[in-house]
Amino acid sequence: MKLSGRRIAVITLGCKVNQVEGAFLRETLEAQGGILVSFRERADLYVLNTCAVTAKAAYEGRKLLRRALEASPELVVVTGCYAQTFPEEILKAGKGPVTVLGHAEKFRLVEILLAETPSTLAGEILVSLVEELKKAASAPIKSFPGHSRAFLRIQDGCSARCAYCIVPLARGPARSLPEEEILKQAKAFVEAGYREIVVTGIHLGAWGRDLSPPQSLTSLLRKLESLGDFRLRLSSLEVTEITDELLSWARESEKFCPHFHVPLQSGSNQVLAAMGRNYSGELYLETLRKIRQSFPEAALGADVLVGFPGETEEDFSRTYKLIAESPLTYLHVFPYSPRPGTRAYGRPLVPSEEVSRRTKLLRELAVRKKRTFFQAQLGRILEVLVEGIDEETRLLKGLSQNYVPVLFEGPEDLKGKIVRVKVVGVKGFQIYGERL
């Protein structure tokens, strides 16, 4: 299939790692002469980079597939986590010229397209076993169009096998990118003018364990911060991976953004054990308080899973109490979504109305936590990375080092720059500042 001159739309769903891989697909297709267009426009080739973490994410993938087929393209390629885990379901959902590529095949997209024609690819499923993957695929990119922050992918996969999670089935075991490749990519981002790099991975804290010899995440972070003038943010870390060594580095670093996202999932030790999580609610709370002591201004976030099979009212009350007593500042609350192939699949479910009630209670608590944190910013001076113009207010919008969105007046050419801003007003979840 000739790519030069063809109109190509690429859309990516899901996590930061998937966003990096979507950017890689865009750049490699464009390098072959493809003309990149918006997904809303008519294209000759559509590439859907999907997510499968919940049933809702899979539904979104099917919806986008049907929308793409309405444009009568030559071919629609579906790849990503949904493609890896349920390829036959995708072909059944999309009647037309559809090809399904698995996780390993994603990185060979251009090679596969150039070697075949749309007619020979239509209806094909090219999906290899992720369990056999030994190395993280290389996906070097130059930039993130439309983004002021660069996502630095340092590893892929997860070996934890939590009872509810489909990710290991979609991406395979934890695999680290080599240090030299990571540093090269980070340096390219700095040279491209990015002032914030977000270090990300499927299981970020597992980086380096599978390398020979093994390396630590903290040692990598020390090398990253020496590369130039930018700030460094960590995407997500398990509570057991927030070590004294890591906290010591973070306290000493002039580039570290005081923002910790630490998945909780449940505050009940019984539920945590059933999930296969390797910590207790007591350890989680103790670690967050230790972080807060070192970083009084930090944003502290968590993922919480509601309605895991077997979760009782007492279990939920423990979760609610732990969060209420914790220094968490924001929550991502998810109702449990049964995923085929996981250990929890098929277990008796908590009634849906009860899951909805518990989810609502936690989201209301999250609103209060977030509002308190935002109010605490009043009068503070923040280092804000300008992301662009807010469409509603026409003010500049940006993100502070401690993950606070701020609106303020200023010229549009400040986009991509870090500006000192004093917070002068908080209205609901809108924070207003004055440029210093």
N, C-alpha and C positions, 0 to 999 in steps of 0.2 A: 504494500500500500504506500503510494507516494504521499509524503506529508507536506512537502513544499507547496505553498499556496492554498492549502486547505484550511478552512475555518475550524478552529478547535476550541472547545469549551471544557475547562477542568473545574470541578467543584469538589471540595473536601468537607467532610463532616467529622466531628469528634475532637480528639485531644490535640495537644500541642505537637506531639510527635507526628501525628497524622498530618498536621498543618505543614510541618517541615517536609514531609514526603510529598505532599501535594505541590509545594513550591518546586521541589526537585523535578516532578513530572512536567510542570509547566515550562521550566527552563530547558529541559531536554527536548521537549516537543518543539519549542520555539527555535532551538538551535538547529533543527532540521528544516527550518523554513516555514513551520506552521504559523498561522495567523491566529493569535489568541483572542478570543471574544468572550463576552459575558455569557453566563449560563442562560440568561434571559433572552439572548439573541439566537437566531438560527445558526446552527453549525453543521459541518460535514461529519465531524467526529466529536462525540461527547465522552469524557472520562469522569467517572464517578468514583471518588476515593471515600469509601464508606466506613461506618462505625457499627459495632454490634454489641456494645456494652449493656444496652437495655433493649427490650422489645420495641420501645418507641423509636430508638435510633435505627433499628432495622426497618421499621415502617417508613421512616423518613427516606431511607435509601430506596425503597420500592417506589415511593411517591415521586422522587426525582427521576427514577428510571422511566416511569410512565410518561412524565412530562417531557423528557428528552426524546422518547420515541414518537411523541406527537409531532415533532418537527421533521419527521421522515429523514433522519440522517443516514449516511452510508453505514455507520457503525456506532454502537454504544459499548464502551468498555467499562465494566464494573470491577473494581478492585478494592483492596482494603480489608478490614476485619470481617465485615459481613460476607464479602465474597469468599474469604478463606473458610468460614465456618458453615455457611449455608448456600453453596453455589447452585444446587438444583432448585432451591426455593426462588432464587433470583431469575433463573431462566423461565421458570413457571410464571413468574409475575410479569415478565417483559416479553410480549409477543412481538418479535421483530429481530433485526440484526444486532444481537447482543452477544458479547464475549465476556467470560468471567475469568479474571486473573487472580491467583492467590497472592499471598504476602511476598514470597520469594520472587514470583514472576512480575510483580509490580515494578521492580527495579530494572527489569528487562523489557519494559513496555515498548520503547522505541525499536529495539532489536526485533521483537515479535511482530510489530506492525509493519516494519520494512520488509520482513521476510514473507508476509502473507498478503492476501487480498481480503477486502471486507466479506466477500462471499464465502471464502474458505474459513474465516474466523467466526462467522455468525453461528451461534449455537454451540460453540466450543467452550469447554471448561478446562482451564490449565491451572491446576492447583496441586502443588506438591506438599508433602508433610512438613509442617513447621517444627514438629518434634525433632526432626533430624538436622535442623539448622545449627551450625556450630559458630558462625560469625555474624556480627551485625553488618548488614549491607551498607555500603558507602552511599551517601546521598548529598554530595557537596552542592551548595547553592550560593548564589551571589547576593541575593537580597530577598526581602519580603515586601513586594509592592503594596503600598497603602498602609504599612505598619511602621511605627516608630521604634518598636522593640524587635530585636532579633532573637529567635528561638534556637538555642544550641543543643542539638540532639547528641547525647553522649552514649546512649545505650538503647537496646531494644529488648523486648520480651520480659517475662516474669516467671520465676520458678516457684513462687509461693503457693499457688494452687488453693486459694481461699475457696470455701465451699460454694459461694454464690457467684464467683467471677469467671467469665468466659474468656478473659484476655489471654491467659496462657494457651488456650486452645486456638486463639486467633493469631497469636504472635510468637508462640514458642517459648523456649527457656530464656532466661536472662543472658544477654550477650553484650559485652562492652566494646565500644569503638576504641581503637588504639589512641593513646595519649597524643601522639604526634599528629594524627588526623584531626583530633578535636582542637588542638592548639592552632593548626593551620586554618581551620574553618573560623575559629574565633578571631584570629588576626585579620582574616578577610572581612569579617563584619565590622571590625574597628576601622579598617582602612576605607570601608564603604560609608563611614560616618555614623554608624549606630552608636548611641550613647547609653543604651541599656541592652545587656545580653541576659536572656532568661535560660538558665541551664535546665534542660529537661530530659526526661527518659520515661519509659514505661514503669520501671522500678529504679528510680534515680539513685537511691542509696546503695543499690547492688553494684554500681559501677566499680570495676577494677578487680572484683573477686575472682573472675574467670580468666584474668590475664596471667601471663607467665613472665616474671613473677607477679603475684597479686599486688595490687596497688590500692590506695585509699582515696576516697572522694576528696577528702581535705587536702591531700597532696596535689591533686589536680587543680583544685580551686586556688591554691597558692600560686601555681604557675599561670593560671588564667589571669589573675588580677595584675600580673606584671606586664601584660601585653599592651597597655595604652590607657587612654583617658575614657573611661566608661564605668558604669555601675553594673553590679552583678546581682541577679536575683535567682533564687532557687525555686523550682516549680512546686515540688511536693516531696516530703520525706516521711517515712514511717517513724513512729515514736522511738522505736528501738535503735534507729540509726542516727538519732540526734545525740551524738557522743560529746563528752567533755572536750575532746580534741576539736570537733567541729565548732562547738560554741566558743572555744578559745580563739579559733581563727576568725570567727564572725565578729567577736568583740574587738579584735585587733585590726581588722580590715577597714580601710577607708572607702572601699567600693561596695561592700555588702549592703544590700537593701534589707532593712529590718522587717522581714515578712516571712513568716513560717506557715506553710500549709501542711497540716499533720492529720492524715485520715484517722478518724475515731471509729466509725461504723456503729459501735454500740458502747454504752457505759456499763452493761451487764457482763460480768465475768463468765456467766453461763453461756450467754449468747456469743461472746467473743470466742470461747472454746469451741462451740458448735460451728462457728464460721471458719475456724482454723487460724485465727489471729493469735500471734504469739506474745501477747502482753495483757496486762490487767487494766481495769479502769483506774486503779490506784496509781499505777506507774504512769499512765497517760496524764493524769491530773498533776502528779508530782513534777513531771517533765515540763508541762506547760507553765507551771509556776516558776520553775527554774529559768525558763526562757524569759518570762515576764520580769523577773528580778534583774536579769542582765540587759534586757531591752524594754524599758518601760513604755516606749512609744510604738512598739512593733504591732503590725497586724498579725493576728493569729486566727487561722481558718481551719475548718475541718469538714470532711465528708461524713455524713451520717446516713445509715441504711435503716429504714423503718419497715417493720413487719417481716423480718426474717423468720422463716418457718420455726415455730416453737416459741417465738417471743411472747411472753406473758405481759400482763399489765404491770406486774412488779418489775420485770425486766425493763419495760419502757420507762417506768418511774425512776429507775436508777440512771438510765441514760439522761432523762430530763434533768434530774438533780445534779448529775456530774457537770452537764453543760452549763446549768444555771450558776453553779459555784466556780466554774472555770473562768480564766481570763480570755476565753475565745471572743473574737470580735466579729466573725461572720461564719455562716454555715452554708454548706451545700447539702440539702436534704433530699434524699431519693427514696421513694417507695420501693420495696423489694420487687425485682422483676425476674421471674423464673427463666433461666437460660438453659436450654437443652445441652446435655453433656457435662454440666457441672454437678458436683456431689449433692448439692441441695435440691436439684431438680427432682420433682415428683414428691417431695415431702409435703405433708398437709399444710395448707396456707392459712395464715391469719385472715379472718374475714375482711373483705375489701373496705367495708364501711369503718372498721376499726383502724385499718391502715391509714385511711383518709383522715380520720380524727387525730391520730397520733402525728401524722405528717403536718397537719394544720397547726397543732400545738407547738411543734418544734419550729416551724417557720415563723410563727408569731414571736417565739422567744428569740429567734435569729434577728428579727426586725428590731427588737428592743436592744439587743447586744450591739448591733450595727449603729443604731441611733446614738447610743451612749458613747461609742468610740468616735463617731463623727463629731459629736458635741465637744469631746475632749480636745479636738484639733483647733478650736477657736482660740485665736491669738498666737498660734504657733507659726513659725517660719518653716516652710517646707521646700524641698528641692523637687520641682515639678518638671517632668519630661513632657513637653508639648506634643500632643498627638494630632491636633488639627482644630477645626472650627466646629463648635456645637451647633447643630442645625436649628435647634429651637431658640436658643438665646443669642446666637451669632457671636458668642464669646469664645475665647480660646479654651480648649479643654486639655487636661493633662493628668498624669498619674504621678503621685508623690513617691518618694522612696519607701514609705510605709503603706503603699497600696491604697491611697486615698485619692479619689477623683476630684479634681478642682477646676472650677471655671473662673476665668479672669480676663480682663481687657488687655489687648496687646496686638501687635502687627502679626499678620499671617506668616511672615517669613521666619517666625520663631519656631515653626514646626520642626521637630526633631532635635531641638535644643533643650537644655536643662536650665530652668529659670527659678530664681528664689522668689517665693510668693508667701505673703502673710495672709493667713485665714482671717477674714473679717466678718463672715456670716455663714450660718448653717440653717437651711430651711428644708426640713424633711431630710431627704438624701441628696440634696444639692448643696455643695460646699463652694462658697465664693471667696475669692482672694484678691489681693492687690499686689501687683508686680513691684518688687523692690529694685 
